[in-house]
Amino acid sequence: MALPGEADVNSSALPDIELFLQAKTLTGPERVRLFKLAYDASISSSFSGRQALYEYFFFGDPVRMAGALVNCYDREPVRARVRSLLQRED
């Protein structure tokens, strides 16, 4: 969706923005700013890209962290169940 920019809000297009983009609780310009904020937070903007990288690497390398998580569980009960299943003669 093509959204008007701040320059459009401060131009002669303001009456159209107020008329066509208004919501029940927001004016047209407020709604434009809300859409721009949602775009910045969710689409490939520089802000969302940096935030995604930060969240991905915050605790360290994801592959090493997954390995550390697997290694902290006691896997012996599951191994024993698999061994007993393989030893069945049915």
Biopython code that builds the backbone (N, CA, C, O; Angstrom):
import numpy as np
from Bio.PDB.StructureBuilder import StructureBuilder

atoms = [
    (1, "MET", "N", (0.842, -1.163, 0.000)),
    (1, "MET", "CA", (0.000, 0.000, 0.000)),
    (1, "MET", "C", (0.893, 1.233, 0.000)),
    (1, "MET", "O", (1.823, 1.332, 0.800)),
    (2, "ALA", "N", (0.626, 2.119, -0.846)),
    (2, "ALA", "CA", (1.382, 3.365, -0.894)),
    (2, "ALA", "C", (0.812, 4.310, 0.149)),
    (2, "ALA", "O", (-0.370, 4.655, 0.113)),
    (3, "LEU", "N", (1.653, 4.720, 1.067)),
    (3, "LEU", "CA", (1.226, 5.643, 2.115)),
    (3, "LEU", "C", (1.774, 7.026, 1.856)),
    (3, "LEU", "O", (2.884, 7.170, 1.345)),
    (4, "PRO", "N", (1.016, 8.036, 2.200)),
    (4, "PRO", "CA", (1.552, 9.379, 2.090)),
    (4, "PRO", "C", (2.663, 9.580, 3.106)),
    (4, "PRO", "O", (2.654, 8.966, 4.173)),
    (5, "GLY", "N", (3.600, 10.419, 2.783)),
    (5, "GLY", "CA", (4.699, 10.712, 3.690)),
    (5, "GLY", "C", (4.420, 11.961, 4.509)),
    (5, "GLY", "O", (3.359, 12.575, 4.395)),
    (6, "GLU", "N", (5.386, 12.323, 5.330)),
    (6, "GLU", "CA", (5.230, 13.512, 6.174)),
    (6, "GLU", "C", (5.085, 14.769, 5.323)),
    (6, "GLU", "O", (4.363, 15.696, 5.691)),
    (7, "ALA", "N", (5.776, 14.796, 4.182)),
    (7, "ALA", "CA", (5.642, 15.957, 3.294)),
    (7, "ALA", "C", (4.210, 16.064, 2.763)),
    (7, "ALA", "O", (3.694, 17.169, 2.598)),
    (8, "ASP", "N", (3.570, 14.933, 2.496)),
    (8, "ASP", "CA", (2.180, 14.952, 2.023)),
    (8, "ASP", "C", (1.231, 15.456, 3.108)),
    (8, "ASP", "O", (0.280, 16.188, 2.834)),
    (9, "VAL", "N", (1.513, 15.045, 4.352)),
    (9, "VAL", "CA", (0.675, 15.489, 5.468)),
    (9, "VAL", "C", (0.785, 16.996, 5.659)),
    (9, "VAL", "O", (-0.174, 17.643, 6.081)),
    (10, "ASN", "N", (1.944, 17.554, 5.351)),
    (10, "ASN", "CA", (2.160, 18.998, 5.499)),
    (10, "ASN", "C", (1.925, 19.761, 4.196)),
    (10, "ASN", "O", (2.448, 20.862, 4.021)),
    (11, "SER", "N", (1.153, 19.191, 3.294)),
    (11, "SER", "CA", (0.916, 19.855, 2.005)),
    (11, "SER", "C", (-0.578, 20.057, 1.789)),
    (11, "SER", "O", (-1.386, 19.905, 2.705)),
    (12, "SER", "N", (-0.912, 20.397, 0.576)),
    (12, "SER", "CA", (-2.327, 20.603, 0.239)),
    (12, "SER", "C", (-3.108, 19.284, 0.196)),
    (12, "SER", "O", (-4.330, 19.297, 0.050)),
    (13, "ALA", "N", (-2.429, 18.172, 0.320)),
    (13, "ALA", "CA", (-3.102, 16.865, 0.337)),
    (13, "ALA", "C", (-3.701, 16.538, 1.702)),
    (13, "ALA", "O", (-4.397, 15.533, 1.844)),
    (14, "LEU", "N", (-3.440, 17.370, 2.701)),
    (14, "LEU", "CA", (-3.912, 17.103, 4.064)),
    (14, "LEU", "C", (-5.423, 16.884, 4.149)),
    (14, "LEU", "O", (-5.846, 15.958, 4.841)),
    (15, "PRO", "N", (-6.257, 17.686, 3.486)),
    (15, "PRO", "CA", (-7.704, 17.427, 3.573)),
    (15, "PRO", "C", (-8.089, 16.036, 3.054)),
    (15, "PRO", "O", (-8.953, 15.375, 3.631)),
    (16, "ASP", "N", (-7.459, 15.599, 1.986)),
    (16, "ASP", "CA", (-7.743, 14.254, 1.466)),
    (16, "ASP", "C", (-7.269, 13.174, 2.438)),
    (16, "ASP", "O", (-7.958, 12.174, 2.644)),
    (17, "ILE", "N", (-6.103, 13.376, 3.032)),
    (17, "ILE", "CA", (-5.583, 12.416, 4.003)),
    (17, "ILE", "C", (-6.513, 12.335, 5.201)),
    (17, "ILE", "O", (-6.814, 11.244, 5.685)),
    (18, "GLU", "N", (-6.969, 13.488, 5.684)),
    (18, "GLU", "CA", (-7.886, 13.500, 6.823)),
    (18, "GLU", "C", (-9.210, 12.832, 6.486)),
    (18, "GLU", "O", (-9.803, 12.172, 7.338)),
    (19, "LEU", "N", (-9.682, 12.996, 5.251)),
    (19, "LEU", "CA", (-10.957, 12.429, 4.846)),
    (19, "LEU", "C", (-10.875, 10.923, 4.603)),
    (19, "LEU", "O", (-11.710, 10.169, 5.103)),
    (20, "PHE", "N", (-9.873, 10.483, 3.839)),
    (20, "PHE", "CA", (-9.843, 9.094, 3.392)),
    (20, "PHE", "C", (-9.093, 8.147, 4.318)),
    (20, "PHE", "O", (-9.272, 6.933, 4.222)),
    (21, "LEU", "N", (-8.267, 8.664, 5.203)),
    (21, "LEU", "CA", (-7.489, 7.777, 6.070)),
    (21, "LEU", "C", (-7.895, 7.847, 7.534)),
    (21, "LEU", "O", (-7.243, 7.245, 8.386)),
    (22, "GLN", "N", (-8.957, 8.570, 7.832)),
    (22, "GLN", "CA", (-9.382, 8.652, 9.214)),
    (22, "GLN", "C", (-9.923, 7.309, 9.701)),
    (22, "GLN", "O", (-10.380, 6.483, 8.911)),
    (23, "ALA", "N", (-9.863, 7.114, 10.995)),
    (23, "ALA", "CA", (-10.415, 5.920, 11.629)),
    (23, "ALA", "C", (-11.347, 6.382, 12.740)),
    (23, "ALA", "O", (-11.522, 7.581, 12.955)),
    (24, "LYS", "N", (-11.934, 5.442, 13.431)),
    (24, "LYS", "CA", (-12.876, 5.807, 14.487)),
    (24, "LYS", "C", (-12.196, 6.619, 15.591)),
    (24, "LYS", "O", (-12.766, 7.574, 16.119)),
    (25, "THR", "N", (-10.964, 6.221, 15.931)),
    (25, "THR", "CA", (-10.279, 6.885, 17.051)),
    (25, "THR", "C", (-9.005, 7.614, 16.629)),
    (25, "THR", "O", (-8.311, 8.165, 17.483)),
    (26, "LEU", "N", (-8.682, 7.633, 15.344)),
    (26, "LEU", "CA", (-7.463, 8.283, 14.869)),
    (26, "LEU", "C", (-7.772, 9.231, 13.728)),
    (26, "LEU", "O", (-8.656, 8.976, 12.911)),
    (27, "THR", "N", (-7.033, 10.328, 13.682)),
    (27, "THR", "CA", (-7.135, 11.222, 12.535)),
    (27, "THR", "C", (-6.348, 10.602, 11.378)),
    (27, "THR", "O", (-5.612, 9.633, 11.563)),
    (28, "GLY", "N", (-6.510, 11.163, 10.207)),
    (28, "GLY", "CA", (-5.768, 10.676, 9.049)),
    (28, "GLY", "C", (-4.259, 10.710, 9.240)),
    (28, "GLY", "O", (-3.591, 9.703, 9.007)),
    (29, "PRO", "N", (-3.698, 11.862, 9.666)),
    (29, "PRO", "CA", (-2.243, 11.920, 9.885)),
    (29, "PRO", "C", (-1.762, 10.957, 10.976)),
    (29, "PRO", "O", (-0.686, 10.371, 10.855)),
    (30, "GLU", "N", (-2.551, 10.794, 12.034)),
    (30, "GLU", "CA", (-2.164, 9.838, 13.083)),
    (30, "GLU", "C", (-2.141, 8.408, 12.538)),
    (30, "GLU", "O", (-1.269, 7.609, 12.879)),
    (31, "ARG", "N", (-3.103, 8.113, 11.699)),
    (31, "ARG", "CA", (-3.160, 6.771, 11.113)),
    (31, "ARG", "C", (-1.994, 6.535, 10.159)),
    (31, "ARG", "O", (-1.451, 5.431, 10.110)),
    (32, "VAL", "N", (-1.606, 7.550, 9.406)),
    (32, "VAL", "CA", (-0.433, 7.444, 8.529)),
    (32, "VAL", "C", (0.804, 7.149, 9.368)),
    (32, "VAL", "O", (1.598, 6.277, 9.015)),
    (33, "ARG", "N", (0.974, 7.862, 10.470)),
    (33, "ARG", "CA", (2.130, 7.632, 11.344)),
    (33, "ARG", "C", (2.103, 6.232, 11.944)),
    (33, "ARG", "O", (3.146, 5.593, 12.077)),
    (34, "LEU", "N", (0.902, 5.746, 12.309)),
    (34, "LEU", "CA", (0.773, 4.390, 12.840)),
    (34, "LEU", "C", (1.164, 3.357, 11.784)),
    (34, "LEU", "O", (1.879, 2.402, 12.090)),
    (35, "PHE", "N", (0.706, 3.537, 10.557)),
    (35, "PHE", "CA", (1.077, 2.618, 9.474)),
    (35, "PHE", "C", (2.580, 2.640, 9.228)),
    (35, "PHE", "O", (3.191, 1.593, 9.017)),
    (36, "LYS", "N", (3.175, 3.827, 9.255)),
    (36, "LYS", "CA", (4.625, 3.931, 9.051)),
    (36, "LYS", "C", (5.385, 3.221, 10.177)),
    (36, "LYS", "O", (6.393, 2.561, 9.925)),
    (37, "LEU", "N", (4.909, 3.354, 11.409)),
    (37, "LEU", "CA", (5.532, 2.665, 12.536)),
    (37, "LEU", "C", (5.414, 1.153, 12.374)),
    (37, "LEU", "O", (6.384, 0.431, 12.603)),
    (38, "ALA", "N", (4.244, 0.671, 11.984)),
    (38, "ALA", "CA", (4.051, -0.764, 11.769)),
    (38, "ALA", "C", (4.959, -1.263, 10.647)),
    (38, "ALA", "O", (5.519, -2.356, 10.742)),
    (39, "TYR", "N", (5.105, -0.476, 9.598)),
    (39, "TYR", "CA", (5.997, -0.844, 8.496)),
    (39, "TYR", "C", (7.436, -0.940, 8.983)),
    (39, "TYR", "O", (8.132, -1.913, 8.689)),
    (40, "ASP", "N", (7.885, 0.071, 9.730)),
    (40, "ASP", "CA", (9.260, 0.070, 10.225)),
    (40, "ASP", "C", (9.529, -1.104, 11.166)),
    (40, "ASP", "O", (10.632, -1.651, 11.179)),
    (41, "ALA", "N", (8.536, -1.486, 11.941)),
    (41, "ALA", "CA", (8.728, -2.561, 12.907)),
    (41, "ALA", "C", (8.613, -3.944, 12.290)),
    (41, "ALA", "O", (9.069, -4.917, 12.891)),
    (42, "SER", "N", (8.020, -4.062, 11.116)),
    (42, "SER", "CA", (7.767, -5.399, 10.590)),
    (42, "SER", "C", (8.370, -5.695, 9.221)),
    (42, "SER", "O", (8.639, -6.861, 8.929)),
    (43, "ILE", "N", (8.584, -4.747, 8.411)),
    (43, "ILE", "CA", (9.094, -4.956, 7.054)),
    (43, "ILE", "C", (10.597, -4.702, 7.059)),
    (43, "ILE", "O", (11.164, -4.304, 8.077)),
    (44, "SER", "N", (11.215, -4.926, 5.954)),
    (44, "SER", "CA", (12.674, -4.861, 5.850)),
    (44, "SER", "C", (13.230, -3.443, 5.947)),
    (44, "SER", "O", (13.978, -3.009, 5.070)),
    (45, "SER", "N", (12.884, -2.744, 6.970)),
    (45, "SER", "CA", (13.517, -1.449, 7.170)),
    (45, "SER", "C", (14.822, -1.661, 7.914)),
    (45, "SER", "O", (15.091, -2.759, 8.402)),
    (46, "SER", "N", (15.611, -0.646, 8.002)),
    (46, "SER", "CA", (16.870, -0.783, 8.719)),
    (46, "SER", "C", (16.615, -1.055, 10.195)),
    (46, "SER", "O", (17.371, -1.795, 10.825)),
    (47, "PHE", "N", (15.563, -0.467, 10.755)),
    (47, "PHE", "CA", (15.247, -0.704, 12.162)),
    (47, "PHE", "C", (14.886, -2.159, 12.408)),
    (47, "PHE", "O", (15.435, -2.788, 13.313)),
    (48, "SER", "N", (13.964, -2.706, 11.609)),
    (48, "SER", "CA", (13.534, -4.087, 11.851)),
    (48, "SER", "C", (14.647, -5.071, 11.530)),
    (48, "SER", "O", (14.746, -6.118, 12.170)),
    (49, "GLY", "N", (15.482, -4.755, 10.557)),
    (49, "GLY", "CA", (16.606, -5.635, 10.247)),
    (49, "GLY", "C", (17.598, -5.708, 11.386)),
    (49, "GLY", "O", (18.063, -6.791, 11.742)),
    (50, "ARG", "N", (17.925, -4.566, 11.959)),
    (50, "ARG", "CA", (18.832, -4.555, 13.118)),
    (50, "ARG", "C", (18.204, -5.274, 14.301)),
    (50, "ARG", "O", (18.883, -6.024, 15.002)),
    (51, "GLN", "N", (16.922, -5.055, 14.528)),
    (51, "GLN", "CA", (16.250, -5.698, 15.649)),
    (51, "GLN", "C", (16.210, -7.207, 15.465)),
    (51, "GLN", "O", (16.419, -7.946, 16.428)),
    (52, "ALA", "N", (15.950, -7.678, 14.263)),
    (52, "ALA", "CA", (15.924, -9.121, 14.008)),
    (52, "ALA", "C", (17.297, -9.739, 14.234)),
    (52, "ALA", "O", (17.403, -10.804, 14.841)),
    (53, "LEU", "N", (18.347, -9.084, 13.755)),
    (53, "LEU", "CA", (19.699, -9.596, 13.995)),
    (53, "LEU", "C", (20.040, -9.604, 15.479)),
    (53, "LEU", "O", (20.648, -10.553, 15.973)),
    (54, "TYR", "N", (19.657, -8.567, 16.178)),
    (54, "TYR", "CA", (19.923, -8.499, 17.609)),
    (54, "TYR", "C", (19.233, -9.651, 18.332)),
    (54, "TYR", "O", (19.852, -10.331, 19.150)),
    (55, "GLU", "N", (17.948, -9.874, 18.033)),
    (55, "GLU", "CA", (17.207, -10.955, 18.697)),
    (55, "GLU", "C", (17.787, -12.317, 18.339)),
    (55, "GLU", "O", (17.820, -13.216, 19.179)),
    (56, "TYR", "N", (18.238, -12.475, 17.117)),
    (56, "TYR", "CA", (18.764, -13.766, 16.668)),
    (56, "TYR", "C", (20.079, -14.113, 17.363)),
    (56, "TYR", "O", (20.312, -15.267, 17.722)),
    (57, "PHE", "N", (20.936, -13.111, 17.551)),
    (57, "PHE", "CA", (22.262, -13.370, 18.111)),
    (57, "PHE", "C", (22.427, -12.910, 19.555)),
    (57, "PHE", "O", (23.547, -12.910, 20.066)),
    (58, "PHE", "N", (21.343, -12.516, 20.231)),
    (58, "PHE", "CA", (21.454, -11.954, 21.573)),
    (58, "PHE", "C", (22.144, -12.896, 22.556)),
    (58, "PHE", "O", (23.024, -12.464, 23.302)),
    (59, "PHE", "N", (21.770, -14.158, 22.573)),
    (59, "PHE", "CA", (22.353, -15.119, 23.512)),
    (59, "PHE", "C", (23.582, -15.807, 22.948)),
    (59, "PHE", "O", (24.175, -16.641, 23.631)),
    (60, "GLY", "N", (23.978, -15.493, 21.746)),
    (60, "GLY", "CA", (25.145, -16.116, 21.139)),
    (60, "GLY", "C", (24.779, -16.774, 19.824)),
    (60, "GLY", "O", (23.676, -16.599, 19.306)),
    (61, "ASP", "N", (25.718, -17.528, 19.299)),
    (61, "ASP", "CA", (25.518, -18.223, 18.032)),
    (61, "ASP", "C", (24.360, -19.219, 18.170)),
    (61, "ASP", "O", (24.414, -20.099, 19.029)),
    (62, "PRO", "N", (23.317, -19.099, 17.344)),
    (62, "PRO", "CA", (22.142, -19.960, 17.487)),
    (62, "PRO", "C", (22.451, -21.449, 17.337)),
    (62, "PRO", "O", (21.831, -22.269, 18.015)),
    (63, "VAL", "N", (23.390, -21.816, 16.470)),
    (63, "VAL", "CA", (23.718, -23.236, 16.288)),
    (63, "VAL", "C", (24.377, -23.785, 17.547)),
    (63, "VAL", "O", (24.034, -24.875, 18.004)),
    (64, "ARG", "N", (25.310, -23.042, 18.102)),
    (64, "ARG", "CA", (25.961, -23.489, 19.338)),
    (64, "ARG", "C", (24.979, -23.520, 20.495)),
    (64, "ARG", "O", (25.042, -24.420, 21.333)),
    (65, "MET", "N", (24.080, -22.563, 20.554)),
    (65, "MET", "CA", (23.093, -22.531, 21.633)),
    (65, "MET", "C", (22.127, -23.708, 21.523)),
    (65, "MET", "O", (21.732, -24.274, 22.542)),
    (66, "ALA", "N", (21.742, -24.084, 20.306)),
    (66, "ALA", "CA", (20.869, -25.246, 20.129)),
    (66, "ALA", "C", (21.587, -26.508, 20.577)),
    (66, "ALA", "O", (20.994, -27.361, 21.237)),
    (67, "GLY", "N", (22.862, -26.631, 20.222)),
    (67, "GLY", "CA", (23.646, -27.787, 20.673)),
    (67, "GLY", "C", (23.773, -27.832, 22.179)),
    (67, "GLY", "O", (23.680, -28.905, 22.774)),
    (68, "ALA", "N", (23.982, -26.697, 22.801)),
    (68, "ALA", "CA", (24.086, -26.641, 24.261)),
    (68, "ALA", "C", (22.762, -27.023, 24.905)),
    (68, "ALA", "O", (22.744, -27.694, 25.938)),
    (69, "LEU", "N", (21.667, -26.607, 24.313)),
    (69, "LEU", "CA", (20.352, -26.962, 24.842)),
    (69, "LEU", "C", (20.113, -28.463, 24.757)),
    (69, "LEU", "O", (19.619, -29.064, 25.711)),
    (70, "VAL", "N", (20.457, -29.074, 23.631)),
    (70, "VAL", "CA", (20.293, -30.520, 23.474)),
    (70, "VAL", "C", (21.177, -31.266, 24.469)),
    (70, "VAL", "O", (20.758, -32.263, 25.057)),
    (71, "ASN", "N", (22.395, -30.780, 24.652)),
    (71, "ASN", "CA", (23.333, -31.477, 25.538)),
    (71, "ASN", "C", (22.968, -31.364, 27.013)),
    (71, "ASN", "O", (23.486, -32.135, 27.821)),
    (72, "CYS", "N", (22.114, -30.452, 27.386)),
    (72, "CYS", "CA", (21.763, -30.315, 28.802)),
    (72, "CYS", "C", (20.632, -31.259, 29.215)),
    (72, "CYS", "O", (20.343, -31.373, 30.406)),
    (73, "TYR", "N", (19.993, -31.930, 28.272)),
    (73, "TYR", "CA", (18.937, -32.880, 28.608)),
    (73, "TYR", "C", (19.516, -34.277, 28.778)),
    (73, "TYR", "O", (20.472, -34.658, 28.104)),
    (74, "ASP", "N", (18.912, -35.036, 29.697)),
    (74, "ASP", "CA", (19.291, -36.432, 29.892)),
    (74, "ASP", "C", (18.593, -37.260, 28.809)),
    (74, "ASP", "O", (17.376, -37.442, 28.843)),
    (75, "ARG", "N", (19.368, -37.751, 27.862)),
    (75, "ARG", "CA", (18.804, -38.506, 26.745)),
    (75, "ARG", "C", (18.781, -40.010, 27.006)),
    (75, "ARG", "O", (18.244, -40.766, 26.196)),
    (76, "GLU", "N", (19.341, -40.444, 28.099)),
    (76, "GLU", "CA", (19.447, -41.874, 28.371)),
    (76, "GLU", "C", (18.089, -42.578, 28.468)),
    (76, "GLU", "O", (17.972, -43.686, 27.946)),
    (77, "PRO", "N", (17.060, -42.010, 29.100)),
    (77, "PRO", "CA", (15.761, -42.694, 29.121)),
    (77, "PRO", "C", (15.203, -42.945, 27.712)),
    (77, "PRO", "O", (14.607, -43.993, 27.462)),
    (78, "VAL", "N", (15.387, -42.021, 26.824)),
    (78, "VAL", "CA", (14.890, -42.203, 25.451)),
    (78, "VAL", "C", (15.722, -43.244, 24.731)),
    (78, "VAL", "O", (15.176, -44.068, 23.997)),
    (79, "ARG", "N", (17.023, -43.226, 24.923)),
    (79, "ARG", "CA", (17.879, -44.241, 24.322)),
    (79, "ARG", "C", (17.501, -45.628, 24.811)),
    (79, "ARG", "O", (17.473, -46.579, 24.031)),
    (80, "ALA", "N", (17.211, -45.746, 26.094)),
    (80, "ALA", "CA", (16.814, -47.046, 26.646)),
    (80, "ALA", "C", (15.510, -47.524, 26.019)),
    (80, "ALA", "O", (15.363, -48.710, 25.722)),
    (81, "ARG", "N", (14.584, -46.630, 25.820)),
    (81, "ARG", "CA", (13.315, -47.025, 25.170)),
    (81, "ARG", "C", (13.553, -47.493, 23.739)),
    (81, "ARG", "O", (12.954, -48.474, 23.299)),
    (82, "VAL", "N", (14.420, -46.801, 23.015)),
    (82, "VAL", "CA", (14.720, -47.196, 21.635)),
    (82, "VAL", "C", (15.405, -48.562, 21.624)),
    (82, "VAL", "O", (15.070, -49.410, 20.796)),
    (83, "ARG", "N", (16.361, -48.788, 22.530)),
    (83, "ARG", "CA", (17.050, -50.084, 22.607)),
    (83, "ARG", "C", (16.052, -51.205, 22.899)),
    (83, "ARG", "O", (16.109, -52.269, 22.282)),
    (84, "SER", "N", (15.130, -50.962, 23.850)),
    (84, "SER", "CA", (14.151, -52.015, 24.171)),
    (84, "SER", "C", (13.222, -52.275, 23.000)),
    (84, "SER", "O", (12.806, -53.413, 22.782)),
    (85, "LEU", "N", (12.890, -51.239, 22.244)),
    (85, "LEU", "CA", (12.033, -51.418, 21.062)),
    (85, "LEU", "C", (12.773, -52.236, 20.009)),
    (85, "LEU", "O", (12.177, -53.105, 19.373)),
    (86, "LEU", "N", (14.069, -51.969, 19.814)),
    (86, "LEU", "CA", (14.843, -52.697, 18.804)),
    (86, "LEU", "C", (15.076, -54.148, 19.197)),
    (86, "LEU", "O", (15.295, -54.988, 18.325)),
    (87, "GLN", "N", (15.034, -54.460, 20.477)),
    (87, "GLN", "CA", (15.259, -55.821, 20.941)),
    (87, "GLN", "C", (13.999, -56.672, 20.916)),
    (87, "GLN", "O", (14.077, -57.885, 21.113)),
    (88, "ARG", "N", (12.873, -56.082, 20.684)),
    (88, "ARG", "CA", (11.624, -56.848, 20.617)),
    (88, "ARG", "C", (11.655, -57.768, 19.425)),
    (88, "ARG", "O", (12.195, -57.427, 18.373)),
    (89, "GLU", "N", (11.075, -58.929, 19.593)),
    (89, "GLU", "CA", (11.058, -59.896, 18.505)),
    (89, "GLU", "C", (9.685, -60.054, 17.875)),
    (89, "GLU", "O", (9.485, -60.963, 17.070)),
    (90, "ASP", "N", (8.757, -59.217, 18.211)),
    (90, "ASP", "CA", (7.389, -59.311, 17.663)),
    (90, "ASP", "C", (7.337, -58.851, 16.251)),
    (90, "ASP", "O", (6.270, -58.862, 15.636)),
]
sb = StructureBuilder()
sb.init_structure("model")
sb.init_model(0)
sb.init_chain("A")
sb.init_seg("    ")
for serial, (resi, resn, name, xyz) in enumerate(atoms, 1):
    if name == "N":
        sb.init_residue(resn, " ", resi, " ")
    sb.init_atom(name, np.array(xyz, "f"), 0.0, 1.0, " ", f" {name:<3s}", serial, name[0])
structure = sb.get_structure()
